[in-house]
Amino acid sequence: MVRAKKHLGQHFLHDKNIAGKIVSNLIAGECNNVLEIGPGTGVLTSFLTQREDIKLKLIEIDSESVEYLNENYPDLNKNIIEADFLKVPTVKIFADCFNVIGNLPYNISSQIFFKILENRDQIPEVVVMIQKEVAERIVAQPGSKTYGILSVLLQSYYDINILFKVNPKVFYPPPKVTSAVVRFIRNERKQLDCNEAIFFKVVKQAFNHRRKTLRNSLKTVTDEINTSIEIFNKRPEQLSINDFVQLTNIIEGNR
């Protein structure tokens, strides 16, 4: 039996009905490569291996889990990678496109999402279980108190839906929070109509001081800009993605 390790944020799903439901929500359309992040004891893996329409690889940081997976899924041995997903270049996992599935460790889910964003043109679909509050932040709309950095950045490139919520009782050990399964589908926006590096910087800096108006929160990047323009009177949660694109172009045009 694999021990759940607190420092790795492990909470193993043991409900096979939930596992089957998660796997059935993976579309894997034109791209049939699939990477399961953090398979743990292989509850999702058991359903993924039954799908003949996908080519599966697993990435797992925990050596005890890797040993268990190798013993229980010998046909996958060559496709089980013992490594930290955050540290492995995605092209070393799959040379071309791949979809992501998994029950993500809550303590690093945001970091995983930023890596997915960095490799968005290689990752057309994501189906993952995360903390419910994080899921709600991701799908939040402008004007909401939960609308923030992840909302803007992820929604810029993916269409995102919360599929269903999951009770803590179906995990071992049970987490102290409710979980939710979300699906991301890469949208048609290949590139934003602005300098994307500056866009990312502006969004992050604006929300790091979310109670301030943009005039005050973006002082370090607007020193020489006429901030009497109406948009600078707003707070970041009032801006849509297109508003942030406009703001980025104002800043870029004045550099």
Buried (B, 14 or more C-beta within 10 A) or exposed (E): EBEBEEEBBBBBBEBEEBBBBBBEBBBBEEBBBBBBBBBBBBBBBBBBBEBEEBBBBBBBBBEBBBBBBEEEBEEBEEBBBBEEBEEEEBEEBBEEBBBBBBBBBBEBBBEBBBBBBEBBEBBBBBBBBBBBBBBBBBBBEBEEEBBBBBBBBBBBBBEBBBBEEBEEEBBEEEEEBEBBBBBBBBEEBEEBEBBBEBBBBBBBBBBEBBEBBBBEBBEEBBEEBEBEEEBBEBBBBBBBBEBBBBBBBBBBEEE
